[in-house]
């Protein structure tokens, strides 16, 4: 754990759409503090997609919060979005002209790595990594 764990930013959010912009601001602050501003544009867009998906698609009971975790790893950063739903994210192949369904395609295009898994307690974590990160950290 060490230094990276000391610099981890963990925040909790309601499902309200305004929380996405607040979370983006927190991520920008963290990235600047870690000297990773070069990842800001992509990382903020990926966070927006993951947090919006959690708020819209992870149908959880009212009062359940969504958790974000931002952590520097090596020469990169990991972003996690935790929610209490067991519904796994699925990359879609939307029809041309469709209004939605491209979020995870965007995540896959912008992040160096992304995925999902179980978390402690109910639900899942969806994560994305940017930069030269240490695998398995």
N, C-alpha and C positions, 0 to 999 in steps of 0.2 A: 504494500500500500504506500506508505511513506509520503513523499511530497505531493504526488498527484492526488492522493486521497484528501490531503489537507486543502487542496485547491478545488475540490469538487463542489459544484453548485447544485443543490437540490431544492426544488421549489414545487409547490402544489397549487393547482388551478381548478377552478370550477369548469363546467362545460360551456360557460358563456363565451360567445365568439370574441368579445373584447379581450379575453385572456390571451389570445394568440398574439396580438400586438404587444401586450405587456411582456410576454415570454420572449418575443423577438428582441425587445430592448434589453432584457436581462442577458440574453446570449451575446448580443453585441458588446455589452460591458465586459462580460467574461472573456470573450475573444481578444478584445483590446488589452485587457489586463495580462493575458498570457502571451501577448505578442503574436497572435494568430489572426490579425485583421485580414490577411490575404484569403482566408476561408469565409469571411463574413457574408458575402453575397450568397454563395451557395449554401452555407450552413443555415442561414436565416430562412431561406426559401424551403429547405428540407424540413426544418423545425416547423414552419408554418403548415406544411402538408401533413406531417405526422400528428401534430397537435389538433389540427382541424379534423383529420380522420378520427382521432380518438373522441373528440367532442361530438361528431356527427354520427359515426358508424358503430362505435363501441357502446351499444345500448346498455348502460349500467343504471342502477337505481339512483334516484335523485339524492343528492348529498354526498355521493361518492366523488372523490377528487381524482384528477389526473395529475401525475407527478412527472416532472422533467428532471433530468440529471445531465449536467454538462461537465466533462472531465478532460483535462489535457492528458494526452498519452504520447510520449516520445515527442516527435515533431508534428503532432497532429492533435485532433480533438475527437471525442466521442460524444454523441448526443443520444439520449434515451428518452422515450416517452412511455410511461407505465400507465396502464388502466386496468380496471377490474373485470373487463370482459374477456371471455375465452375465445371470442371470434377472431380468427387469424387474418392478417392482411393478405389480400390476393391481388396480384398484378392483373389488370384487365387488358383486353385488346379492344378498345372502344371503336365504334363505327366512326368513320369520318364525319365530322360535323356534330358529334355528340358533345353535350355540354360538360360532361364529367368523365371520370374514370381514368384520368391520366396522371393522378398524383403520385402513385408508386412508380410509374415509368419515369417521372421526373426525378424522384428520389434516387432510383437506380442510375440515372444518367449523371447526376451531380455528385453523389457520394462515391468515395473510393470503395467502400463496402457498406452493406446494410443487411439487416435481417431481423428476426424476431425470435422470441423464446418465452419460456415460462419465467415467472418471477416468484419471489417469496410471497405467499398469500395468493388470493384469487387473481386471475387475469394473466396478462402478458406484458412483455416489454418489446417495443419496436425500437431499433437502434440504427444509427448511421455513423460512419467514421470518415474523417477527412484528413489527408496528409499522410505522412510517414508515421504510422502508428505501430505500437508494439502489439502484436497479436497475443491474445490470451491474457491481457492485463485486466 
